[in-house]
Amino acid sequence: MSRALLALLLLIATPVWAAEPKELTWSEMIPPDAAPEVPDMAPMHDLSQMGDMESAPAAKQDLPNAPVVTSLDGQLIRLPGYIVPLEVNEAGRTTEFLLVPYFGACIHVPPPPSNQIVHVTSKAGVQVDELYQPYWIVGALQVKASSSELADAGYQMDAQKIVVYELPE
């Protein structure tokens, strides 16, 4: 009788374990055999040369077709990053955005390689008050390219959960 109860408990608990998202790092989204990225832009030390950043044309993406990790397709993941809004609803909530690994990507500096960008959609959206605030995004990752006016992305996701990233105390 105790074996049957144990088996029943395992059957009930298994879906809970299976539903736990895998915490993914940005480096895991680059195939191990991929050539290292070499930026096409020389460093700029005199920031006065930058001019008006708001009116400047968007910076060119260095690797718009960077290789992706196909084994990530369909995996439920949890990924931290910064939101670059693409679409905002009437309520002021961002419902479509690019998730990038560092602040300023696609806005103040050239976009990272496409395998370091996730094109995210969210029905509920998220209120983005500050672009420098990082978030955790949870959802099933799709290895599927997409293009926007700001950059090409190598991955897509329909966000199930969006929460503010906080460092552990």
C-alpha positions as CSV (number, residue, x, y, z in Angstrom):
1,M,0.0,0.0,0.0
2,S,2.8,2.5,0.8
3,R,4.4,1.9,-2.7
4,A,1.1,2.7,-4.3
5,L,0.8,5.9,-2.3
6,L,4.4,6.8,-3.1
7,A,3.8,6.2,-6.8
8,L,0.6,8.4,-6.6
9,L,2.5,11.2,-4.9
10,L,5.3,11.1,-7.6
11,L,2.7,11.2,-10.3
12,I,1.0,14.3,-8.7
13,A,4.3,16.0,-8.0
14,T,5.9,15.4,-11.4
15,P,3.9,18.1,-13.2
16,V,5.0,20.6,-10.6
17,W,8.6,19.8,-11.2
18,A,8.2,19.8,-15.0
19,A,6.6,23.3,-14.9
20,E,9.6,24.9,-13.1
21,P,11.4,27.1,-15.7
22,K,15.1,26.5,-16.4
23,E,17.1,29.6,-15.5
24,L,19.0,30.4,-18.6
25,T,22.0,32.7,-19.1
26,W,22.7,34.7,-22.2
27,S,25.9,32.8,-22.9
28,E,23.9,29.5,-23.1
29,M,22.1,31.0,-26.1
30,I,25.3,31.0,-28.1
31,P,26.4,27.7,-29.6
32,P,29.7,26.4,-28.0
33,D,31.2,26.1,-31.5
34,A,30.2,29.6,-32.7
35,A,33.0,32.0,-33.7
36,P,33.6,34.7,-31.1
37,E,31.8,37.9,-31.9
38,V,34.0,40.7,-33.1
39,P,32.3,44.1,-33.0
40,D,32.5,46.1,-36.2
41,M,32.6,49.4,-34.4
42,A,35.7,51.1,-33.1
43,P,35.5,52.4,-29.5
44,M,34.6,56.0,-29.2
45,H,36.4,57.8,-26.4
46,D,35.3,61.4,-27.1
47,L,31.6,61.3,-26.3
48,S,31.1,64.8,-27.7
49,Q,31.4,63.2,-31.2
50,M,28.2,61.3,-30.6
51,G,25.9,64.2,-31.3
52,D,22.2,64.1,-30.6
53,M,21.5,60.4,-30.0
54,E,17.7,60.8,-30.3
55,S,17.9,62.1,-33.9
56,A,20.8,59.8,-35.0
57,P,20.0,56.9,-37.2
58,A,19.8,53.5,-35.5
59,A,23.2,51.8,-35.1
60,K,23.9,48.8,-37.4
61,Q,23.7,45.4,-35.9
62,D,27.0,43.5,-36.3
63,L,25.7,39.9,-36.4
64,P,22.0,39.9,-37.5
65,N,22.1,36.2,-38.4
66,A,24.2,34.8,-35.5
67,P,23.9,31.1,-34.8
68,V,21.4,29.9,-32.3
69,V,21.1,26.9,-30.0
70,T,18.3,24.8,-31.5
71,S,18.0,22.5,-28.5
72,L,16.5,25.5,-26.6
73,D,13.4,25.4,-28.8
74,G,10.2,24.9,-26.7
75,Q,12.0,24.9,-23.4
76,L,10.3,26.8,-20.5
77,I,12.9,29.3,-19.4
78,R,13.6,32.2,-17.0
79,L,15.9,34.8,-18.5
80,P,17.0,38.2,-17.0
81,G,17.4,41.2,-19.2
82,Y,16.5,44.7,-20.2
83,I,13.3,45.7,-22.1
84,V,13.5,47.7,-25.3
85,P,9.8,48.6,-26.0
86,L,8.4,48.0,-29.5
87,E,4.7,48.3,-28.9
88,V,2.8,50.0,-26.0
89,N,-1.0,49.5,-25.5
90,E,-3.6,52.2,-24.7
91,A,-3.0,51.6,-20.9
92,G,0.7,52.4,-21.3
93,R,1.8,48.8,-20.9
94,T,4.5,47.4,-23.1
95,T,3.1,44.4,-24.9
96,E,5.9,43.7,-27.4
97,F,9.6,44.2,-26.8
98,L,13.1,43.1,-27.4
99,L,14.8,41.5,-24.4
100,V,18.5,42.2,-24.4
101,P,21.4,41.3,-22.0
102,Y,22.6,44.8,-21.2
103,F,21.2,48.3,-20.7
104,G,21.2,50.6,-23.7
105,A,21.3,47.8,-26.4
106,C,19.5,48.8,-29.5
107,I,19.0,52.4,-28.2
108,H,22.3,54.0,-27.2
109,V,24.7,51.3,-28.5
110,P,24.6,48.9,-31.5
111,P,22.3,45.9,-31.1
112,P,24.0,42.7,-29.9
113,P,24.1,39.7,-32.1
114,S,20.7,38.2,-33.0
115,N,21.4,35.2,-30.7
116,Q,21.5,37.7,-27.8
117,I,18.0,39.2,-28.5
118,V,14.6,37.7,-27.7
119,H,11.5,39.1,-29.3
120,V,8.9,39.0,-26.6
121,T,5.1,39.4,-26.7
122,S,2.8,39.7,-23.7
123,K,-0.9,39.9,-23.6
124,A,-1.0,41.6,-20.2
125,G,2.1,43.7,-20.9
126,V,4.4,45.3,-18.4
127,Q,4.5,48.9,-17.2
128,V,8.1,50.0,-18.0
129,D,8.9,53.2,-16.1
130,E,12.6,53.1,-16.4
131,L,14.6,51.4,-19.2
132,Y,17.5,50.7,-16.9
133,Q,15.4,48.4,-14.8
134,P,16.1,44.7,-15.5
135,Y,13.4,42.1,-15.5
136,W,13.0,38.3,-15.3
137,I,11.0,37.0,-18.2
138,V,9.4,33.5,-18.1
139,G,8.0,31.6,-21.0
140,A,8.6,28.9,-23.6
141,L,11.5,30.0,-25.8
142,Q,11.2,29.6,-29.6
143,V,14.2,29.3,-31.8
144,K,12.7,31.5,-34.5
145,A,14.1,34.6,-36.1
146,S,12.2,37.9,-36.3
147,S,13.0,41.4,-37.5
148,S,12.0,44.8,-36.1
149,E,13.0,48.3,-36.9
150,L,15.6,48.2,-34.2
151,A,17.3,44.8,-34.6
152,D,17.0,41.2,-35.7
153,A,16.3,38.6,-33.0
154,G,17.2,34.9,-33.1
155,Y,14.7,33.9,-30.5
156,Q,11.0,34.6,-29.7
157,M,8.9,34.1,-26.6
158,D,5.3,34.7,-25.4
159,A,5.9,35.8,-21.9
160,Q,3.9,33.9,-19.2
161,K,5.4,36.0,-16.4
162,I,7.3,39.3,-16.2
163,V,8.8,40.4,-12.8
164,V,11.3,43.0,-11.7
165,Y,14.8,41.6,-11.3
166,E,16.1,42.0,-7.8
167,L,19.5,40.9,-6.5
168,P,19.3,38.4,-3.7
169,E,20.1,39.9,-0.3
